[in-house]
Structures are given as C-alpha cells and as structure tokens.
Amino acid sequence: MANIKSAKKRVLVAQKRAARNKAARSKVKTYIKKVEAAIASGDKAAAQTALSQATSVISMATSKGIYHKNTSSRKISRMATAVNKMA
C-alpha cells in the first residue's frame, strides 16, 4: 500500500474510475444482448427500438472515453447490419 498521501488518493481515484468504467461497459453489453435477443426472436420492430437504445448507450460511453470511437462505430455498424438483414 502507498505511504504518500497523493499516492493514496491516486489509488482511490483509480478504483472509482475503474468501477464507473466497468458499470458503463456492462450497460453497453446488456443493451447489445437486447438487440441480439430481438433479432433472434425475429421481431424487427423490437430490434429497431433496441438498436436505437443501444446506439445511444454506446455513443454515451464513447463520449465519456470508455470506448474508442472506432470500437463504438464497429459495434453499432454490426448491430445495424444485423437488424437490416432481418426479413
């Protein structure tokens, strides 16, 4: 454990940020699963609704610096392509 006051603070701040990032990544994964479930069920309307919600959550995580912009673009693109391929 750190002995210097500033180092102790850095440890606490790092833990707080890691927890926030983990929560945001978990939320993104949850919304992606909702899109995949709607695609699997074959309900295009539900899939489009879930896609718009997931896109919003991913974009928010990207704006906070949790995801790189290319990563978020790739995730959104793959989901959109899957939804658009539905009959």
N, C-alpha and C positions, 0 to 999 in steps of 0.2 A: 504494500500500500504506500501511496505517496506521503511524504512528510511535509512538503511545502504547500502552503495554503493555496496558491494558484494552481498547483498540480491537482490538489484535491478537487478544486472547483472544476477543472477540465474533465476529471473522471465523471463527476456528477452530470455535467452538461452533455458529455458524450453518451451517457446512459439515457438521458432524457430524449436526446435526438434520435438515438437508435430505436427507442420504444415508439416514438412518433412515426419514424420511417417504416417500422415493421407493421404498425397498425394500418398505415396507408397502403402498403403493398398487399396486405391481407384483404383489405377492402376491394382493391382492384381485382384480385384473384376471385373474390366472391362474385363480383359483377360479371366477370368473364365466364364463370361457371353458369350463371343465369342465362347468358346468351347461348352457350353451348347446349344447355338443357332445353331451351325453347327451339333451337334448331333440331335437336334430336326428336322432340315431340312433333315436329312438322308444322307448328303454328307460326306462320310468317308474321302476322301482326304482333304477336307477343315477342318474337325475335327482333323485330324492328324497334319496338319500345325498349327492350332490354339493351339493344345495341346503342341507342341514343343515351341511355343512362350510363352504360359502361364507358362510352366515349367521353362523357362529361367527367366521370371519376378519374379516368386515365389522364385526361388533359389537366385536371387539377393537380394530380400527383406530379406531373411533368413540370408544371409551373412552380411547384414547391421545390423542385430539384431532386426529387426522389427517383425519377426515371430520366434517362437521356431522351432527347426529342426523337431520335431515330428509333429507339426502342418503342416508344409510345406510338409512333406512326406505324411501325410494323405490326404491333398488336391490333390497332384499330383497323388497319388495312385488311388483315387476315380475317378478322371478325366480319367486316363489311362484305368481303368477298364471299364468305360462307353464307351470310344471310341472303345476298343477292342471287346465289346459285339455287336457293330453295325454289321449288316448283310452285 
